[in-house]
Amino acid sequence: MESVNIKELNDRIQKESGFVDILSLEMGKVIVGQKHLVENLMIALLADGHILLEGMPGLAKTLAISTLSKAVGGKFSRIQFTPDLLPADVTGTLIYSQKKEEFEVHKGPIFANFVLADEINRAPAKVQSALLEAMQERQVTLGDQTYRLPEPFLVMATQNPVEQEGTYPLPEAQVDRFMLKCIVDYPKKEEEKLIVRMNNSGEFPTPNAVVTPEDIIRARKIVREVYMDEKIERYIVDIVYATRTPAEYGLKELEGLIGFGASPRASISLSLAAKAYAFIKRRGYVIPEDVRAVCYEVLRHRIGLTYEAEAENVTTEQIVEKVINAVIVP
């Protein structure tokens, strides 16, 4: 790719990515702090992926996605996952109409632009699997008919890391369908003081629709045009391969700790998330720092730990850190 083209692409993306700042400011009116969460939501939205949030209750996880849906002017639905939930409660079902003497389609809450799957690990596997087709193929099959989901379509699932009694761990196939897994932490002291003040006053700012769903669809196409050099592609593949065959990258000590490495979906997610991150930073090309910036979110839920690793209290974050430090930066 010629340097002239990169300059043209860079100028175009700087112009097209202007709405990112407006969207961030609009979300910042409601969400105090949590810049990391807001940034990851933006990456998932622009890269056409889904996001899994893990954090304690009361950290504005639900508020974040409802605010994003209002700022984009999209349809929002919230599904509270419980042990007695049925797949039809998520996707919808066919109901027989005596008047028409035929089955009618009643679409479920999955038919929205922004879907919040709250406490996703509280529902059994058959309900979780109802999301699989929707998340991957962006469609839902009811009876013998298949229905497309609206665009843009973003699933944000939450899970509580502490209270694990009566929960159903997510199957690997489902976890892998989340582009990012974001750990939501407590706000800083000054931020929490501001949250308390806002709640005491009872005056909650309401976000305005500053972007349209069509703007997001157009931006997604432009994100894919962000230039990625072959060296960066090789760097991404090396990072993912180092989670599968760590000894080849001088990480023999990780061999007994990794049960299984990241899938090819991780490589795809890493490249798309890096492109979206570059777009957010208003750049028309990907640099190694973009890949490193999204690495933890893309890989932390895709590496399986052995019993030995769990016994030694080794986390996937520690493994990702060692991998990033070991793989040669182009």
For each residue, the residues with C-beta under 8 A, 3 or more apart:
1: 5 6 227
2: 5 6
3: 6 7
4: 7 8
5: 1 2 8 9
6: 1 2 3 9 10 227 284 285
7: 3 4 10 11
8: 4 5 11 12
9: 5 6 12 13 225 226 227 284 285
10: 6 7 13 14 283 284 285
11: 7 8 14 15 284
12: 8 9 15 16 222 284
13: 9 10 16 17 222 225 226 279 282 283 284
14: 10 11 17 18 282 283 284
15: 11 12 18
16: 12 13 218 219 222
17: 13 14 20 219 279 280 282
18: 14 15 21 22
19: 22 23 210 211 215 219
20: 17 23 24 42 279 280 282
21: 18 24 25
22: 18 19 25 26 210 211
23: 19 20 26 27 42 68 71 72 210 211
24: 20 21 27 28 38 42
25: 21 22 28 29
26: 22 23 29 67 71 207 208 210
27: 23 24 30 31 38 64 67 68 71 207
28: 24 25 31 38
29: 25 26 205 207
30: 27 63 67 204 205 206 207
31: 27 28 34 37 38 60 63 64 67
32: 60 187 191 194 195 198
33: 187 188 191
34: 31 37 38 59 60 64 184 187
35: 38 39
36: 39 40 182 185
37: 31 34 40 41 53 60 61 64 182 184
38: 24 27 28 31 34 35 41 42 64
39: 35 36 42 43 280
40: 36 37 43 44 51 180 182 297
41: 37 38 44 45 51 64 65 68 156
42: 20 23 24 38 39 45 46 276 280
43: 39 40 46 47 49 179 180 273 276 277 280 294 297
44: 40 41 47 49 50 51 154 156 179 180
45: 41 42 68 72 152 154 216
46: 42 43 216 219 220 223 276 279 280
47: 43 44 179 220 223 269 272 273 275 276
48: 152 220 272
49: 43 44 154 178 179 180 269 272 273
50: 44 135 154 155 156 157 177 178 179 180
51: 40 41 44 154 155 156 157 178 179 180 181 182
52: 120 156 157 158 159 175 178 180 181 182 301
53: 37 61 156 157 158 159 181 182 184
54: 158 159 160 161 181 182 183 184
55: 59 61 158 160 161 183 184 185
56: 59 160 161 162 184 186
57: 160
58:
59: 34 55 56 184 185 186 187
60: 31 32 34 37 63 64 184
61: 37 53 55 64 65 156 158 184
62: 65 66 78 116 118 158
63: 30 31 60 66 67
64: 27 31 34 37 38 41 60 61 67 68 156
65: 41 61 62 68 69 76 114 116 154 156
66: 62 63 69 70 76 78 114 116
67: 26 27 30 31 63 64 70 71 207
68: 23 27 41 45 64 65 71 72 114
69: 65 66 72 74 75 76 113 114
70: 66 67 73 76 206 207 208 209
71: 23 26 27 67 68 207 208 209 210 211
72: 23 45 68 69 113 114 152 209 211 212 213 215 216
73: 70 209 211 212 213
74: 69 112 113 114 150 152 213
75: 69 112 113 114 150
76: 65 66 69 70 112 113 114 115 116
77: 109 110 111 112 114 115 116
78: 62 66 109 115 116 118
79: 85 89 90 109 110 115 116 117 118
80: 118 119
81: 85 117 118 119 120 121 122 123 127
82: 85 122 123
83: 122 123 124 166
84:
85: 79 81 82 89 90 123 124 127
86: 89 90 127
87: 90 91 126 127 129 130
88: 91 92 93 108
89: 79 85 86 108 109 127
90: 79 85 86 87 108 109 110 127 130 131
91: 87 88 108 110 130 134 140 142
92: 88 105 106 107 108 110 111 140 142
93: 88 106 108 142
94: 103 104 105 106 142 143
95: 103 104 106
96: 102 103 104
97: 100 101 102 103 104
98: 101
99:
100: 97 104
101: 97 98
102: 96 97
103: 94 95 96 97 143
104: 94 95 96 97 100
105: 92 94 142 143 145 147
106: 92 93 94 95
107: 92 110 111 140 142 147
108: 88 89 90 91 92 93 111 140
109: 77 78 79 89 90 112 115
110: 77 79 90 91 92 107 115 130 131 134 140 149
111: 77 92 107 108 140 147 149 150
112: 74 75 76 77 109 115 150
113: 69 72 74 75 76 150 151 152 153 154 213
114: 65 66 68 69 72 74 75 76 77 154 156
115: 76 77 78 79 109 110 112 153 154 155 156
116: 62 65 66 76 77 78 79 156 157 158
117: 79 81 120 131 155 156 157 158
118: 62 78 79 80 81 157 158
119: 80 81 122 158 159 160
120: 52 81 117 123 128 157 158 159 170
121: 81 159 160 167 168 169 170
122: 81 82 83 119 166 167 168
123: 81 82 83 85 120 127 128 168
124: 83 85 127 128 168
125: 128 129 168 171
126: 87 129 130
127: 81 85 86 87 89 90 123 124 130 131
128: 120 123 124 125 131 132 168 170 171 174
129: 87 125 126 132 171 174
130: 87 90 91 110 126 127 133 134
131: 90 110 117 127 128 134 135 155 174
132: 128 129 135 136 173 174 177
133: 130 136 137 139 140 141
134: 91 110 130 131 137 138 139 140 149 153 155
135: 50 131 132 138 155 174 177 178
136: 132 133 177
137: 133 134
138: 134 135 148 149 151 153
139: 133 134 146 147 148 149
140: 91 92 107 108 110 111 133 134 146 147 149
141: 133 145 146 147
142: 91 92 93 94 105 107 145 147
143: 94 103 105
144:
145: 105 141 142
146: 139 140 141
147: 105 107 111 139 140 141 142
148: 138 139
149: 110 111 134 138 139 140 153
150: 74 75 111 112 113 153 213
151: 113 138 213 217
152: 45 48 72 74 113 213 216 217 220
153: 113 115 134 138 149 150
154: 44 45 49 50 51 65 113 114 115
155: 50 51 115 117 131 134 135 178
156: 41 44 50 51 52 53 61 64 65 114 115 116 117
157: 50 51 52 53 116 117 118 120 178
158: 52 53 54 55 61 62 116 117 118 119 120
159: 52 53 54 119 120 121 167 170
160: 54 55 56 57 119 121 163
161: 54 55 56
162: 56
163: 160 167
164: 167
165:
166: 83 122
167: 121 122 159 163 164
168: 121 122 123 124 125 128
169: 121
170: 120 121 128 159 174 175
171: 125 128 129 174 175
172: 175 176 304
173: 132 176 177
174: 128 129 131 132 135 170 171 177 178
175: 52 170 171 172 178 181 301 302
176: 172 173 263 265 266 301 302
177: 50 132 135 136 173 174 265
178: 49 50 51 52 135 155 157 174 175 181 301
179: 43 44 47 49 50 51 269 272 273 298
180: 40 43 44 49 50 51 52 269 273 294 297 298
181: 51 52 53 54 175 178 297 300 301
182: 36 37 40 51 52 53 54 297
183: 54 55 300
184: 34 37 53 54 55 56 59 60 61
185: 36 55 59
186: 56 59 192
187: 32 33 34 59 191 192 195
188: 33 191 192
189: 192 193
190: 193 194
191: 32 33 187 188 194 195
192: 186 187 188 189 195 196
193: 189 190 196 197
194: 32 190 191 197 198
195: 32 187 191 192 198 199
196: 192 193 199 200
197: 193 194 200 201
198: 32 194 195 201 203 204
199: 195 196 202
200: 196 197
201: 197 198
202: 199
203: 198
204: 30 198
205: 29 30
206: 30 70
207: 26 27 29 30 67 70 71 210
208: 26 70 71
209: 70 71 72 73 212
210: 19 22 23 26 71 207
211: 19 22 23 71 72 73 215 216
212: 72 73 209 215 216
213: 72 73 74 113 150 151 152 216 217
214: 217 218
215: 19 72 211 212 218 219
216: 45 46 72 152 211 212 213 219 220
217: 151 152 213 214 220 221
218: 16 214 215 221 222
219: 16 17 19 46 215 216 222 223 279
220: 46 47 48 152 216 217 223 224
221: 217 218 224 225
222: 12 13 16 218 219 225 226 279
223: 46 47 219 220 226 272 275 276 279
224: 220 221 272 275
225: 9 13 221 222
226: 9 13 222 223 275 278 279 283 284 285 286
227: 1 6 9 284 285 286
228: 232 233 271 274 275 285 286
229: 232 233 285 286 330
230: 233 234
231: 234 235 330
232: 228 229 235 236 274 286 287 288 291 330
233: 228 229 230 236 237 271
234: 230 231 237 238 330
235: 231 232 238 239 288 291 327 329 330
236: 232 233 239 240 267 270 271 274 291
237: 233 234 240 241 267
238: 234 235 241 242 249 327 328
239: 235 236 242 243 270 291 295 299 323 324 327
240: 236 237 243 244 261 262 264 266 267 270 299
241: 237 238 244 245 248 249 261
242: 238 239 245 246 248 249 251 323 326 327
243: 239 240 246 258 261 262 266 299 302 303 319 320 323
244: 240 241 258 260 261 262
245: 241 242 248 249 261
246: 242 243 249 251 252 253 254 255 258 323
247: 250 251 252 255
248: 241 242 245
249: 238 241 242 245 246 323 326 327
250: 247 326
251: 242 246 247 254 255 322 323 326
252: 246 247 255
253: 246 256 257
254: 246 251 257 258 319 322 323
255: 246 247 251 252 258
256: 253 306 308 309
257: 253 254 305 306 308 309 312 314 319
258: 243 244 246 254 255 261 303 304 305 306 309 319
259: 304 305 306 309
260: 244 303 304
261: 240 241 243 244 245 258 302 303 304
262: 240 243 244 266 267 299 302 303
263: 176 266 302
264: 240 267 268
265: 176 177 268 269 302
266: 176 240 243 262 263 269 270 298 299 302
267: 236 237 240 262 264 270 271
268: 264 265 271 272
269: 47 49 179 180 265 266 272 273 298
270: 236 239 240 266 267 273 274 291 294 295 298 299
271: 228 233 236 267 268 274 275 286
272: 47 48 49 179 223 224 268 269 275 276
273: 43 47 49 179 180 269 270 276 277 294 297 298
274: 228 232 236 270 271 277 278 286 290 291 293 294
275: 47 223 224 226 228 271 272 278 279 286 290
276: 42 43 46 47 223 272 273 279 280
277: 43 273 274 280 281 290 293 294
278: 226 274 275 281 283 284 285 286 287 290
279: 13 17 20 46 219 222 223 226 275 276 282 283
280: 17 20 39 42 43 46 276 277
281: 277 278 290
282: 13 14 17 20 279
283: 10 13 14 226 278 279 286 287 290
284: 6 9 10 11 12 13 14 226 227 278
285: 6 9 10 226 227 228 229 278
286: 226 227 228 229 232 271 274 275 278 283 290 291
287: 232 278 283 290
288: 232 235 291 292 329 330
289: 292 293
290: 274 275 277 278 281 283 286 287 293 294
291: 232 235 236 239 270 274 286 288 294 295
292: 288 289 295 324
293: 274 277 289 290
294: 43 180 270 273 274 277 290 291 297 298
295: 239 270 291 292 298 299 320 324
296: 299 300 317 320
297: 40 43 180 181 182 273 294 300
298: 179 180 266 269 270 273 294 295 302
299: 239 240 243 262 266 270 295 296 302 303 316 320 323
300: 181 183 296 297 303 316 317 320
301: 52 175 176 178 181 316
302: 175 176 243 261 262 263 265 266 298 299
303: 243 258 260 261 262 299 300 316 319 320
304: 172 258 259 260 261
305: 257 258 259 309 310 314 316 319
306: 256 257 258 259 309 310
307: 310 311
308: 256 257 311 312
309: 256 257 258 259 305 306 312 314 319
310: 305 306 307 313 314
311: 307 308
312: 257 308 309
313: 310
314: 257 305 309 310 318 319
315: 318 319
316: 299 300 301 303 305 319 320
317: 296 300 320 321
318: 314 315 321 322
319: 243 254 257 258 303 305 309 314 315 316 322 323
320: 243 295 296 299 300 303 316 317 323 324
321: 317 318 324 325
322: 251 254 318 319 325 326
323: 239 242 243 246 249 251 254 299 319 320 326 327
324: 239 292 295 320 321 327
325: 321 322
326: 242 249 250 251 322 323
327: 235 238 239 242 249 323 324
328: 238
329: 235 288
330: 229 231 232 234 235 288
